[in-house]
Amino acid sequence: MPKKTILKQILIWRAKYISKKQFIMILSIIIGFTAGMGAVVLKNLTHLIQYLLDTKLVKYYHHAFYFLFPILGLTLVYFSVKYIIRHKVSHGIPSTLYAISKRKGIMKPFQMFGSILTAPLTVGFGGSVGLEGPTVATGAALGSNIARMFHMNQTIRTLLVGCAAAGAMSSIFKAPIAAIVFAIEVFSLDLTIASMLPLLLASLSAILTSQFFFGDELLLPFRIEDKFYLADAPFYILLGIIAAFVSLYFTEVYDRIQKLFDTLNSPIKKLLVGGIGIGLLVYLIPPLYGEGFAVINNLIVGHPEKALESNIFNLDLANVWHVILLLLALMFFKIVASALTFGAGGVGGIFAPTLFMGSIMGFCMSKVINHSGLFSTHLSESNFTLVGMAGLLAGVLHAPLTAIFLIAELTGGYDLFVPLMLTSTISFSITKYFKPHSVYNMELGRKGELITHDKDHAVLTLMDIDKVIETNFTVLNPEMTLEDIIQKAVKKSKRNIYPVVDKDSHELEGIILLDDLRSIMFDQSLYTKLLASDLMQKPLKIINLDTDKMTDIMKKFQDSSAWNLPVKKDGKYYGFITKSKLLTSYRRQLINLQGES
């Protein structure tokens, strides 16, 4: 039986026996399972490659493989993208945000497997990025395409994409509550009872899938042993301030390196520059190899020397200041290594690098205070390592709630909830002041294409500008006489506004309103004396299709109180947008966003 016929029968059966809400619940469970399976495949493939390369070749043969592996991995990614996937594989979470903002939650089929092929090659061969972003992108693409297969509308598609994101994060970290918060905070999903239950089911389905394959294995297997004391509060405030400035450093370095690679117009050039750069960094600083969770775990349990055993400088690791110096170098170069990996065409995420840098930041700060001799207090280095991760997550990703709940869940309790809140809030507030958009959404934010929790902004962002432009206006030229205007425009057009456009350049010269003609249109003595150039006036505002977003257009209508505004494209007249059509489109999009019929 053909696939379409089977699907049609399923849809008919569903319509008869299962309500829409029940079907969404079922889909959320399925999507949670698929997201969990995507995480399992990605993680196992990556760890298999790392085991074969890092354990077998580097350990028993030669340290120089650290230089060669990233270049080889990025080359394999390049050929995989060019000859197998045949589409550009964008960074995980930004590509998902773009799909929600500009593609109505629709993700292309190749995105379901693109990251599965390329991310393990990138990370397994030593690319200094994480697997969280590709896992979320894979799950989101599965969720989007499953929703499309069952003819779900835009609102449900977006919700199911969020379910996939929650499922992916739940499966990776085994932190189901933090995963739900992540989906709501990063993807700007509306938190309602209707949306909460699918997110819970997807998160639960994914974590059960992960536990079936991985058991109780955790990325950060640590339980809090040291309590929080009120006397430590000033130091957590200081950590929040430091986290904010490290977040700004992270964002600035990442942005500048990406812009630098954008100037290289050849993918081969990007591969060579980025590949050699990351290869050299990993050769000089081996802990930059891959995600870096081994380094984080060593810091949490108080064994930083294990993370630094392979340093080529042969510094004495018994000296605490040597350890701090090497760790700070790791922290500052991690984002450089990550940005080079992305620039060279690697596929990965920035979640793991953020945790990596945050753990070092918190550990080093507490270590410096404990050994400086300036303070009588002794800080818990493990606690500051954990809270440092939350502080940097809050600053870099602009996701303070995700940061707080993730670390709280990973550590199996809420003993650190107060310092987590303190540090994350300060870091987020300062970073947000200087950088309005996170690393995930800075590009969309600059273009005004980012969905936010602001309902009005979200509706405007989702509206399609092309659908509100009307082009059936009678065009005049400046040399036309009043008689020509009346005969060719007024008599034949149903509109009461006429654009005056230059014959040669097609630039908009002005507009003529029917109200401007009423007092003279029957005076035949003026028919040959008055030209369109004499009668036209400048429009109150002009909409530039090349630069204006829907938020800009709405503001121009508000500022001018106009009912019609002309549109130009590439400097030439293109059409008009009318307030009535704009408001109708706005209302329709608002209804879609709220999921009403």
Secondary structure, DSSP 8 states (H G I E B T S, - for coil): --HHHHHHHHHHHHHHHS-HHHHHHHHHHHHHHHHHHHHHHHHHHHHHHHIIIIIIIIHHT-TTHHHHHHHHHHHHHHHIIIIII-S----HHHHHHHHHHHSTT---GGGGTHHHHHHHHHHHTT-S-BSHHHHHHHHHHHHHHHHHHTT--HHHHHHHHHHHHHHHHHHHHS-HHHHHHHHHHHTT----HHHHHHHHHHHHHHHHHHHHHHTT--SS-----S---GGGHHHHHHHHHHHHHHHHHHHHHHHHHHHHHHT---HHHHHHHHHHHHHHHHHHSGGGSSS-HHHHHHHHTT-HHHHTTT-TT---TTSHHHHHHHHHHHHHHHHHHHHHHHHTT---BSHHHHHHHHHHHHHHHHHHHHHHSS-S----HHHHHHHHHHHHHHHHHS-HHHHHHHHHHHTTSSTTHHHHHHHHHHHHHHHHHH-SS-TTTHHHHHHT----S-HHHHHHHHS-GGGGEE-----B-TT-BHHHHIIIIITT-S-SEEEEE-TTT--EEEEEEHHHHTTTTT-GGGTTT-BHHHH-B--S--EETTT--HHHHHHHHHHH--SEEEEEETTEEEEEEEHHHHHHHHHHHHHHHHT--
